[in-house]
Amino acid sequence: MTRILAAATVAALAGVLAPVVCLGAEPAAPAAEARKAPVVVWPTLTPAGDAPGETPLHKPKPTEGHVYERAQDLDATLRDAVQDLGFTLYVADGGPAPGRTRDEDVLERAAQAPSGKPAEPGSAGTWVVSPRLESAGGGDYVVRLVAVAPSGHELRVRVETVAGDLVPVRGLVMLRDLLTPQAEAAAALETSLRGEARSGAARGEVGPVRSEGRAVLAVNLGLFGAFTALSLEEATSSTDPRVLYPLLAVGTGIGIGAALLTADEWDVTTGDAWYVSAGAFWGTTAGLLIATGQNVQPTGDRYSWGMGGGLLGIGLATVALSRTSMDEGDAALAHSGGGLGLALGAAIEDLGKGKTTDMPYGGMGYGAAIGLVGAGLLAAQVTASPSRVLLVDLGAGGGALLGAAAASPLLISGGPDNTRGWLSATLGGAVLGGGLAWWLTRDVASPHLAWRWGTPSAGVIGTSATRTGAEPVYGIGWSGGF
């Protein structure tokens, strides 16, 4: 009877995992519709170029601060968006030469083949997208997109003034509006007139990348499937390895199969996959810790609590993804909420008891659950980069350590009141450190404030000259004065 119950539960799990991870994206388009004209996306230039000025159009340099960072974000977003729209991105074009950025140069490039050579007879040319960016003051930026259809004779232009953190998002929307369905259909027709195309690899073209988070989703759901199988074995109090190992294999296979089916049906990005993994991991952790704190007996039932928490976390993540897609920053925020919630929940429980000798399982579990749900909801409403989330986490951890160190003399004499004072200082340091890191990493509205205080940065902080050309330098830096 035990084996029959376990097998039946695993079969039911297969029906739960497959639909619960649906990510709300559009189903895959037929292969015939994905054949579009190649697109060249020039690097973002500054200034916007829609008004006379002394500064010529040029690629932003690292010394130009936030303009350079926003231009990097806009470049990455537009290149991904071109492929998401079903076009073929030509990645070998490094952009226009200095002084070759006028409108006539854009039209001339659109009349050429993707490689930049004169188009062959009957060829339709190439889509050309030239983004422009300029600071408008007050943390806002002027975003200007210029697009030309293959062998076209007119410029399609969109201009908007947006907040700094919305530059990539609005750039994506503007690009979608420029490449209208009618334009896509015309480009597909022109592409078909060119006859048999040469090898895409020989031309340096890259096809649309779909479900790039497939591997991440498969690994995480495979692990959750194995844990679910272990939970079922523990719930039946079975100690027979002849039941456990086949059950683990079946659970892992179901999890991986559900992930692969989902990735084939919907476009699962890396951010989506890591966001789902946050719900699975921290939901399972919260369920286990809460059950341990409640002293659930028999102990094997605690695994069932963890399985239930994981399923609930995956379900909530799926609901959020049905409303909007998540990027890597949103996923990092969800994981950060679960981890910080666990630590803060433990400190709050110890604060109530006035001692730190007992493991605060309940506080850790409830804190992880609350942090996961709160950060998951926040991720669906705001846009944050992974580096900023990491810097805020480092600020909270560093602040907690400083607070604990400053109040450590209270632990010498002991006592509930002194312990509460030490914990209060630790919590206060964490809150102040996290808040300070958030404030320092925000978009500075005034250039005078940036010069006076400076701002931290993480990622590409400069370039280094090598034999093969300039190479990016990664690290953590500070721009501005102290």
C-alpha positions in Angstrom: 0.0 0.0 0.0 2.9 2.4 0.8 4.4 1.9 -2.7 1.1 2.4 -4.4 0.5 5.6 -2.4 3.9 7.0 -3.3 3.5 6.2 -7.0 0.1 7.7 -7.1 1.3 10.9 -5.4 4.2 11.2 -7.9 1.8 10.9 -10.8 -0.3 13.6 -9.3 2.8 15.8 -8.9 3.4 15.5 -12.6 0.1 17.1 -13.2 0.8 19.9 -10.8 4.3 20.9 -11.9 3.7 21.0 -15.7 0.9 23.7 -15.7 2.1 25.6 -12.6 5.2 26.8 -14.3 3.5 28.4 -17.3 5.1 31.7 -17.6 2.5 33.7 -19.4 4.5 34.4 -22.6 3.2 34.0 -26.0 3.4 30.5 -27.6 6.1 29.8 -30.1 5.4 31.3 -33.6 5.6 29.0 -36.6 9.0 28.6 -38.1 7.9 30.1 -41.4 7.1 33.4 -39.6 10.5 33.7 -38.0 12.2 34.4 -41.3 12.7 38.2 -41.3 15.1 40.6 -42.9 18.5 41.0 -41.1 18.8 44.0 -38.8 21.9 46.0 -37.9 21.8 47.8 -34.6 24.4 50.6 -34.3 25.9 51.3 -30.9 24.1 54.1 -29.0 25.4 57.6 -29.9 25.3 60.8 -27.9 23.9 63.5 -28.0 20.5 62.8 -29.4 21.3 64.6 -32.6 17.9 66.3 -32.9 19.2 69.8 -32.2 22.3 71.8 -33.4 25.2 71.5 -31.0 28.9 71.8 -30.7 29.4 68.2 -29.7 29.4 65.8 -32.7 27.6 62.4 -32.5 29.9 59.8 -30.9 29.9 56.7 -28.8 29.7 57.5 -25.0 32.9 57.0 -23.2 33.3 55.6 -19.6 34.2 59.1 -18.4 30.7 60.3 -19.3 29.3 58.6 -16.3 25.6 57.7 -16.3 25.2 58.4 -20.0 27.7 55.7 -20.7 26.0 53.2 -18.4 22.5 54.0 -19.8 23.9 53.6 -23.4 25.3 50.1 -22.5 21.9 49.1 -21.1 20.1 50.4 -24.1 22.4 48.6 -26.5 21.9 45.2 -24.8 18.1 45.7 -24.6 17.7 46.7 -28.3 19.8 43.8 -29.5 17.8 41.3 -27.4 14.5 42.9 -28.5 15.4 42.6 -32.2 15.7 38.8 -31.8 12.6 38.6 -29.6 10.7 40.3 -32.4 11.8 37.5 -34.8 14.3 39.3 -36.8 17.9 38.1 -37.5 20.5 40.3 -35.8 23.7 40.9 -37.7 26.3 41.1 -34.9 29.4 41.8 -37.0 28.6 45.4 -37.7 30.6 47.6 -35.3 28.8 50.8 -36.0 29.5 53.8 -38.1 32.9 55.4 -38.4 33.5 58.8 -36.8 31.8 61.5 -38.9 29.6 59.0 -40.8 26.5 59.4 -38.6 24.4 61.7 -40.7 21.0 60.6 -41.9 22.4 60.0 -45.4 24.8 57.6 -43.9 22.0 55.6 -42.3 20.1 55.5 -45.6 23.3 54.4 -47.4 23.8 51.6 -44.9 20.2 50.3 -45.3 20.8 49.9 -49.0 23.8 47.6 -48.4 24.0 43.9 -47.6 24.3 42.9 -43.9 28.1 42.6 -44.4 28.3 46.2 -45.5 29.1 45.4 -49.1 27.0 46.6 -52.0 23.7 44.7 -52.2 23.4 42.1 -54.9 20.9 42.5 -57.7 17.4 41.7 -56.3 18.6 42.0 -52.7 16.4 44.1 -50.3 19.2 45.6 -48.2 19.2 45.7 -44.4 17.2 47.1 -41.6 19.3 49.8 -39.7 18.5 51.0 -36.2 20.5 53.9 -34.8 19.7 54.7 -31.1 20.7 58.1 -29.7 20.8 59.2 -26.0 21.3 62.5 -24.2 21.0 63.7 -20.6 18.0 66.0 -20.1 18.9 66.9 -16.5 17.1 65.9 -13.4 17.9 62.3 -13.9 15.9 62.2 -17.2 17.3 61.3 -20.7 16.3 62.0 -24.2 16.0 58.7 -26.1 15.9 59.0 -30.0 15.6 56.0 -32.2 16.1 56.2 -36.0 15.2 53.2 -38.1 15.4 52.7 -41.9 13.8 49.7 -43.7 15.9 47.7 -46.1 16.8 49.9 -49.1 14.4 52.5 -47.7 14.4 56.2 -48.5 12.7 57.5 -45.4 13.7 57.7 -41.7 11.4 56.3 -39.0 12.0 58.3 -35.8 10.7 58.1 -32.3 11.8 60.5 -29.5 10.9 60.4 -25.8 12.2 61.9 -22.6 12.2 59.3 -19.9 13.6 58.7 -16.4 17.0 57.1 -16.2 15.9 53.7 -15.0 13.2 53.5 -17.7 15.6 54.1 -20.7 15.9 50.3 -21.6 12.2 49.7 -21.2 11.0 52.7 -23.2 13.7 51.9 -25.9 12.3 48.5 -26.3 8.7 49.9 -26.7 9.9 52.5 -29.2 11.7 49.9 -31.2 8.6 47.7 -31.3 6.6 50.6 -32.6 9.1 51.4 -35.3 9.2 47.8 -36.5 5.4 47.5 -37.0 3.8 44.3 -38.1 3.4 45.9 -41.6 7.1 46.6 -41.7 7.9 43.1 -40.6 5.8 41.6 -43.3 7.4 43.8 -45.9 10.9 42.8 -44.7 10.0 39.1 -44.8 8.8 39.5 -48.4 12.0 41.4 -49.4 14.1 38.7 -47.7 12.3 36.0 -49.7 13.1 37.8 -53.0 16.8 37.4 -52.4 16.6 33.7 -53.1 18.5 31.1 -51.2 20.5 32.6 -48.5 24.1 31.7 -47.7 25.0 30.1 -44.4 24.1 32.3 -41.4 27.3 31.5 -39.7 29.3 32.7 -42.7 27.5 36.0 -42.6 27.9 36.5 -38.9 24.2 36.4 -38.2 22.6 35.2 -35.0 19.1 33.8 -35.0 16.5 34.6 -32.3 17.4 33.1 -28.9 14.3 31.4 -27.4 14.0 30.1 -23.8 17.5 30.9 -22.8 16.6 30.0 -19.2 15.8 26.4 -20.2 18.8 24.9 -18.4 18.3 27.0 -15.2 14.7 26.0 -15.0 15.4 22.3 -15.7 18.1 22.1 -12.9 15.9 23.8 -10.3 12.7 21.9 -11.1 14.7 18.7 -11.2 16.1 19.3 -7.7 12.6 20.2 -6.5 11.2 17.1 -8.0 13.8 15.0 -6.2 13.0 16.7 -2.9 9.3 16.1 -3.5 10.1 12.4 -4.0 12.1 12.4 -0.8 9.2 14.0 1.0 6.9 11.3 -0.1 9.3 8.6 1.0 9.7 10.3 4.5 5.9 10.7 4.8 5.4 7.0 4.4 8.1 6.2 6.9 9.7 3.8 4.4 13.4 3.0 4.9 13.7 0.6 1.9 16.3 2.0 -0.6 14.7 -0.1 -3.3 11.8 2.4 -3.1 13.8 5.6 -2.3 16.2 5.6 -5.3 13.7 4.8 -8.0 11.4 7.4 -6.5 14.2 10.0 -6.6 14.8 9.2 -10.2 11.1 9.5 -11.1 10.7 12.8 -9.2 13.8 14.3 -10.8 12.6 13.2 -14.3 9.2 14.7 -13.7 10.7 18.0 -12.7 13.1 18.2 -15.7 10.4 17.1 -18.1 8.0 19.8 -16.8 10.7 22.4 -17.2 11.6 21.3 -20.8 7.9 21.2 -21.8 7.4 24.7 -20.4 10.5 26.0 -22.1 9.3 24.6 -25.5 5.8 26.1 -25.1 6.7 29.5 -23.6 9.7 31.8 -24.0 11.5 31.4 -20.6 14.2 34.0 -20.0 17.0 33.5 -17.6 15.4 36.0 -15.2 12.1 34.1 -15.3 13.8 30.8 -14.5 15.8 32.2 -11.6 12.6 34.0 -10.3 10.8 30.6 -10.3 13.8 29.0 -8.5 13.5 31.7 -5.8 9.9 30.6 -5.1 10.8 26.9 -5.1 14.0 27.3 -2.9 12.9 29.8 -0.4 9.3 28.4 -0.2 10.7 25.0 0.6 13.2 26.4 3.1 10.4 28.4 4.8 8.1 25.3 5.0 10.9 23.2 6.6 11.9 25.8 9.1 8.3 26.6 10.2 7.6 22.9 10.6 10.7 22.5 12.7 9.9 25.5 14.8 6.4 24.1 15.4 8.0 20.8 16.4 5.8 18.8 13.9 5.8 15.1 14.7 6.7 12.7 13.3 9.7 14.5 11.9 9.1 12.9 8.4 6.0 15.2 8.1 8.3 18.2 8.1 9.4 17.4 4.6 5.7 17.6 3.5 5.6 21.1 4.9 8.7 21.9 2.9 7.1 20.4 -0.3 4.0 22.4 0.3 5.9 25.6 0.8 7.9 25.0 -2.4 4.7 24.4 -4.4 3.1 27.5 -3.0 6.3 29.5 -3.9 6.2 28.2 -7.4 2.6 29.0 -7.7 3.0 32.6 -6.5 5.9 33.0 -8.9 3.8 31.7 -11.8 1.0 34.2 -11.0 3.5 37.0 -11.0 5.1 35.9 -14.3 1.6 35.7 -15.9 1.4 39.4 -15.4 4.9 40.5 -16.4 8.3 39.0 -17.4 11.2 39.2 -15.0 14.8 40.0 -15.6 17.9 39.0 -13.7 17.5 42.0 -11.4 14.0 41.0 -10.4 15.2 37.4 -9.7 18.1 38.7 -7.6 15.6 40.8 -5.6 13.4 37.8 -4.9 16.4 35.7 -3.7 17.6 38.7 -1.7 14.2 39.0 0.0 14.2 35.4 1.1 17.8 35.5 2.5 17.4 38.9 4.3 14.0 37.8 5.6 15.4 34.6 7.1 18.2 36.5 8.9 15.9 39.3 10.2 13.3 36.8 11.3 15.9 34.9 13.3 17.0 38.1 15.0 13.5 39.2 15.8 12.6 35.9 17.4 15.8 36.0 19.5 14.9 39.6 20.4 11.6 38.5 21.8 13.1 35.7 23.8 16.0 37.8 25.1 18.6 35.0 24.4 20.5 33.6 21.5 21.1 30.1 22.8 18.2 28.4 21.0 18.0 28.1 17.2 15.2 30.4 16.0 13.7 28.0 13.5 10.2 29.6 13.5 11.5 33.1 13.1 13.7 32.1 10.3 10.9 30.3 8.5 8.3 33.1 8.8 11.0 35.7 7.9 12.0 33.8 4.8 8.3 33.4 3.7 7.5 37.1 4.4 10.7 38.3 2.7 10.1 36.1 -0.4 6.5 37.3 -0.9 7.4 40.9 -0.2 10.4 41.0 -2.5 8.5 39.0 -5.2 5.7 41.5 -5.2 8.2 44.4 -5.3 10.1 42.8 -8.2 6.9 42.9 -10.2 6.6 46.6 -9.7 10.1 48.1 -9.9 13.2 47.7 -12.0 16.6 47.1 -10.4 19.9 45.8 -11.7 21.5 42.7 -10.1 24.5 44.8 -9.1 22.4 47.3 -7.2 20.6 44.5 -5.3 24.0 43.0 -4.4 25.3 46.3 -3.2 22.2 46.8 -1.0 22.7 43.3 0.4 26.3 44.1 1.1 25.3 47.3 2.8 22.8 45.5 5.0 25.3 42.8 6.0 28.1 45.3 6.6 25.7 47.5 8.7 24.7 44.5 10.8 28.3 43.6 11.5 29.1 47.2 12.5 26.1 47.4 14.8 27.0 44.0 16.4 30.6 45.1 16.9 29.6 48.4 18.4 27.2 46.8 20.9 29.4 43.8 21.7 30.3 45.0 25.2 26.7 44.4 26.2 27.3 40.6 25.8 30.1 40.7 28.4 27.7 41.1 31.4 24.9 39.0 29.7 21.3 39.1 30.7 18.1 39.3 28.6 18.1 43.1 28.4 21.7 43.4 27.3 21.1 40.6 24.7 18.1 42.6 23.4 20.2 45.7 23.2 22.8 43.9 21.2 20.2 42.4 18.8 18.6 45.8 18.4 21.9 47.4 17.5 22.5 44.6 15.0 19.1 45.1 13.4 19.4 48.8 13.4 22.8 48.6 11.7 21.4 46.3 9.0 18.5 48.6 8.3 20.7 51.7 8.2 23.4 50.0 6.1 20.9 48.7 3.6 19.1 52.1 3.4 22.4 53.9 2.9 23.5 51.5 0.1 20.1 52.0 -1.6 20.4 55.8 -1.4 24.0 55.8 -2.7 23.1 53.6 -5.7 20.1 55.6 -6.8 20.1 57.8 -9.9 21.6 61.1 -8.9 19.3 63.9 -10.0 21.8 66.7 -9.6 25.4 66.7 -11.1 26.5 68.9 -8.2 25.4 66.2 -5.7 27.2 63.6 -7.7 30.4 65.7 -7.6 30.2 66.3 -3.9 29.4 62.8 -2.6 30.2 60.5 -5.5 28.4 57.3 -6.4 29.4 53.6 -6.3 29.3 51.5 -9.4 29.8 47.8 -10.2 30.4 46.1 -13.5 32.4 47.7 -16.3 34.5 50.4 -14.7 37.0 51.0 -17.6 38.8 49.6 -20.6 42.3 48.2 -21.1 44.2 48.3 -24.4 45.4 44.9 -25.6 46.8 43.6 -28.8 43.4 42.6 -30.0 41.8 45.9 -29.1 40.1 47.5 -26.0 38.9 45.0 -23.4 36.4 45.9 -20.6 37.6 46.0 -17.0 35.2 44.7 -14.4 35.1 45.7 -10.7 33.6 47.9 -8.1 34.4 51.6 -8.3 33.5 55.1 -7.0 32.9 58.0 -9.3 32.9 61.6 -8.0 34.6 63.3 -5.0 34.4 62.6 -1.3 
